[in-house]
Amino acid sequence: MPVQPTAVQLPSTSSIMINGAPVAQTQSSNTTTFPVPIPPQTSQIIHQPVTCVNVGSNGPPSGTMNGTNVNQPPIANAGANQVVSQGSIVALDGTGSFSPKRATRVSYSWVQTPGTPVSLTGSNTARPTFIAPTVMTDTVLGFSLTVRDSTDLVSTHPVTVFVTVKGTNMNQPPVAIATTPSQVASRGSPVTLDGTGSFSPNGDTIVSYSWNQMAGPSVGVLPNTARPVFIAPQVSTSLAFSLTVTDSRGAVSSPSPPVFILVR
């Protein structure tokens, strides 16, 4: 900690300063009081007691007081939290960082903490920039700042600023996937189609399944379920089916790639 101005009393009715920074003294009773100066560098203030008849006695031959100017680490300031739009250019601001030692140069080091990774331009400057990423939902990015002064002292604790990127909140359409347990069926046997692998990128529920026969003799209208069953025709042939699904927010998928079944 740096030396603060402090009043000091010496146990003598009279003193003279023989070395050190100048001080202003006040005397009362049998003590000498003076404020400790803040020295620009390590220095000594020495007082020599003087004998006074019928008032006091000689004390120690001298008194020594040391004062040291201690450098304090710089203080990091990462600026205010921000809310931005995706695709925008975002500038962080560390210009509020400073060193308690005036006229001391400060250098900067920014590091991303949580969130979708971005590319910081000028990560060793006071105001680095990046492009806000494209996100579906509101996403928080964190950036930690550490500063260093010209005497190589580093800020005690990194500080973090948070940037919230507003998401599009758009519903992406679901993806239809059609399969079958077996691609070969006997004539007149039951055949099962399977659409349970279909999904929504947003995590929504698939609420309906629509099957369409693309090739082969008609097997009739298929039920709108995830696993419809039909009876294979009584002829050797090849059948093809595609699937379209709808999610709980009404978004409809593109038709799935066809699933083929060989009837023997």
Phi, psi and omega in degrees: 000145179287153178290133177256152177302128184220139176280132182236137177251135176252140185280063179207149180282347181205141180218154170232143179270125182252348179197149176115179181293145181300142176226154176261127185251148172231137182243137173209145181054230180246033178231156174243127182241135175209152178279139176287122178286158174269107185282150175289342179203176181303129181211172179235141173242116186243128175246137180249116179298152178237135182287132176237129184295134177058015180240317183204185180232165179296135174263202176300155184298336179197161173234140183236132177231125181260141174229135183233131176276108185263129178285134177261147179293155179292163181244123181274141175224112185270007178084186184274152173297152184229155170238123188228166176265149179297143182085352181277158175275123184249132178247124172277161186221106177252017184292346177281355178290150181202166174249134177301337175276113183299148177065021176263126181293142179240134174251161191235148175217112180258139177224132176285139179254265181271169171103175178301127183300139176230166179259112180276125174264124181079043183293348177253023178242171180289331185229075176287160181230161173204163176267125179297130184289162174277124183225149179282323180236164179305129186231134181260128175249142178241143179224126183258137181242131171237138179239154182225138179263179187289348175265011176074017172277140184248144177306140188298315182230129173298146176248149185240136174247145183246135178241121178263120178264122181287129180277167180283333183054027178274145179275116175281142181294152177289170180243123180268132178229119181249131176221180174211144180300329180217134180269005177232130181228152175274151178300133179078005180267156176289141180234134180249131169262156185223117178245015185290346177281354179294151184205166175250127178299337181271359182084010178287165180274138172280121187255341179211152181233132179234113182262140180229127177278129185254337183206154176093170178302142183298136176255010180092182181282126180273141178294149181275065179235171181289331183226075179285154179235137175223168179261126180298143179297164183273021178230154175286126185196178175240133180245150177222141181221147173233163186229139171236137181236159179233138180264179186290348176256011174089002179284139184247138180282166166284157177300142179288161168301147184292149172252133185252143177228126178264122180259129181239000000 
